[in-house]
């Protein structure tokens, strides 16, 4: 079995990120504008297998760090690499890095939020979140947030300090 490596994504990974999102966004400039802040601040993690980027997790602090709230913005693993523990490893590494980030400012990470789809397509992701302690706090109806795939769920993890 090939070992998966988790690393902080930086501006030197820009081409890999652009390639990963070329069909999602309307232009390279849009991808750069959106992901630039994550790369500059160390808020993006990548999973590498045999030199290929097979997963990404981006996050950001919400509000003032003293509030202790972070949000997972984007999280995916390539379809052929799912159910192999890569997502769990990415999520665990991200949660650890979030805690380190908040400590740098003399604060504590208290909660982590994320949005995900409620359809069958997202069942594996929801199972992972729930195994890690995330709980659904609200259901968002279809099209309320431009979510054409259907209902969305807001999950929150209360971090034990």
C-alpha positions as CSV (number, residue, x, y, z in Angstrom):
1,X,0.0,0.0,0.0
2,X,1.3,3.4,-0.9
3,X,1.7,5.9,1.9
4,X,-0.3,9.1,1.7
5,X,1.4,12.3,2.7
6,X,-0.4,15.3,4.2
7,X,1.3,18.7,3.6
8,X,0.4,22.3,3.9
9,X,-0.3,23.7,0.5
10,X,1.7,26.8,-0.5
11,X,1.9,29.1,-3.5
12,X,4.4,26.6,-5.0
13,X,1.4,24.2,-5.3
14,X,-0.7,26.7,-7.3
15,X,-0.6,24.8,-10.6
16,X,-1.8,21.6,-8.9
17,X,-4.7,23.5,-7.3
18,X,-5.6,25.2,-10.5
19,X,-5.7,21.9,-12.3
20,X,-7.9,20.4,-9.6
21,X,-10.4,23.1,-9.9
22,X,-10.3,23.9,-13.7
23,X,-13.7,22.4,-14.3
24,X,-15.3,23.9,-11.2
25,X,-14.5,27.6,-11.6
26,X,-15.0,29.8,-14.6
27,X,-11.3,30.9,-14.8
28,X,-7.8,30.4,-13.4
29,X,-8.1,33.9,-12.0
30,X,-11.2,33.0,-10.0
31,X,-9.4,29.9,-8.5
32,X,-6.4,32.1,-7.7
33,X,-8.5,34.8,-6.1
34,X,-10.4,32.3,-4.0
35,X,-7.6,30.0,-2.9
36,X,-4.9,32.7,-2.6
37,X,-5.9,33.5,1.0
38,X,-5.7,29.9,2.1
39,X,-2.2,29.4,0.5
40,X,-0.9,32.6,2.0
41,X,-2.0,31.8,5.5
42,X,-1.3,28.1,5.7
43,X,-5.0,27.2,5.8
44,X,-4.9,24.6,3.0
45,X,-3.8,21.0,3.3
46,X,-3.2,18.5,0.5
47,X,-3.0,14.8,0.4
48,X,-0.3,13.4,-1.9
49,X,-0.1,9.9,-3.2
50,X,2.7,8.9,-5.6
51,X,3.3,12.6,-6.3
52,X,-0.4,13.2,-7.2
53,X,-2.7,15.6,-5.3
54,X,-5.6,13.3,-4.3
55,X,-7.3,15.5,-1.7
56,X,-7.6,19.0,-0.4
57,X,-9.0,20.6,2.8
58,X,-9.2,24.3,3.2
59,X,-10.3,26.2,6.3
60,X,-10.3,29.7,7.8
61,X,-10.9,31.3,11.1
62,X,-14.3,32.9,11.5
63,X,-14.7,36.3,13.2
64,X,-12.0,37.2,15.8
65,X,-9.7,34.3,16.9
66,X,-10.8,35.0,20.5
67,X,-14.2,33.6,19.5
68,X,-12.5,30.2,18.7
69,X,-14.6,29.5,15.6
70,X,-13.2,28.0,12.4
71,X,-14.8,26.9,9.2
72,X,-13.9,24.1,6.9
73,X,-14.5,25.7,3.5
74,X,-13.6,23.0,1.0
75,X,-12.9,19.3,1.5
76,X,-12.6,16.6,-1.1
77,X,-10.8,13.4,-1.9
78,X,-10.6,12.1,-5.5
79,X,-13.4,9.5,-6.1
80,X,-10.9,6.6,-6.7
81,X,-9.1,7.4,-3.4
82,X,-12.2,7.5,-1.1
83,X,-12.8,5.1,1.7
84,X,-9.1,4.6,2.2
85,X,-8.7,6.8,5.3
86,X,-7.3,9.8,3.4
87,X,-10.2,12.0,4.3
88,X,-9.9,11.1,8.0
89,X,-6.2,11.8,7.9
90,X,-6.8,15.2,6.2
91,X,-9.5,16.1,8.7
92,X,-7.5,15.1,11.8
93,X,-4.4,17.0,10.5
94,X,-6.5,20.0,9.8
95,X,-8.1,20.0,13.3
96,X,-4.6,19.8,14.8
97,X,-3.3,22.7,12.7
98,X,-6.4,24.8,13.6
99,X,-5.7,24.3,17.3
100,X,-2.1,25.3,16.8
101,X,-3.1,28.4,14.9
102,X,-5.4,29.6,17.6
103,X,-2.8,28.9,20.3
104,X,-0.4,31.2,18.5
105,X,-2.8,34.0,19.3
106,X,-3.4,33.0,22.9
107,X,-6.8,31.7,22.0
108,X,-8.5,28.3,22.0
109,X,-10.3,26.6,19.1
110,X,-13.8,26.0,20.5
111,X,-15.9,25.1,17.4
112,X,-15.5,24.1,13.8
113,X,-18.3,24.4,11.3
114,X,-18.8,23.1,7.8
115,X,-21.6,22.8,5.2
116,X,-22.2,19.6,3.3
117,X,-24.9,18.1,1.1
118,X,-27.7,16.0,2.6
119,X,-28.1,13.8,-0.4
120,X,-26.8,10.2,-0.7
121,X,-23.8,11.5,-2.7
122,X,-22.4,13.0,0.6
123,X,-23.2,10.0,2.9
124,X,-19.5,9.0,3.3
125,X,-18.5,12.5,4.1
126,X,-21.3,12.9,6.7
127,X,-20.3,9.5,8.3
128,X,-16.7,10.8,8.6
129,X,-17.8,14.1,10.2
130,X,-20.1,12.3,12.6
131,X,-17.4,9.8,13.6
132,X,-15.2,12.8,14.5
133,X,-17.9,14.4,16.6
134,X,-19.5,16.8,14.2
135,X,-23.3,17.2,14.7
136,X,-26.0,18.7,12.5
137,X,-27.2,22.0,13.9
138,X,-29.4,23.1,11.0
139,X,-30.9,21.9,7.7
140,X,-30.8,24.4,4.8
141,X,-33.6,23.9,2.2
142,X,-32.7,23.4,-1.5
143,X,-31.9,26.6,-3.3
144,X,-31.7,28.7,-0.1
145,X,-28.0,29.1,-0.5
146,X,-27.7,28.3,-4.2
147,X,-27.4,24.6,-3.4
148,X,-28.9,23.0,-6.5
149,X,-27.9,19.5,-5.4
150,X,-30.6,19.6,-2.7
151,X,-30.8,20.2,1.0
152,X,-27.6,21.2,2.8
153,X,-26.5,20.6,6.4
154,X,-24.5,22.8,8.7
155,X,-22.4,20.6,11.0
156,X,-20.6,21.9,14.1
157,X,-17.8,20.2,16.1
158,X,-17.4,21.4,19.7
159,X,-13.7,21.1,20.4
160,X,-12.7,19.9,23.9
161,X,-10.0,22.0,25.4
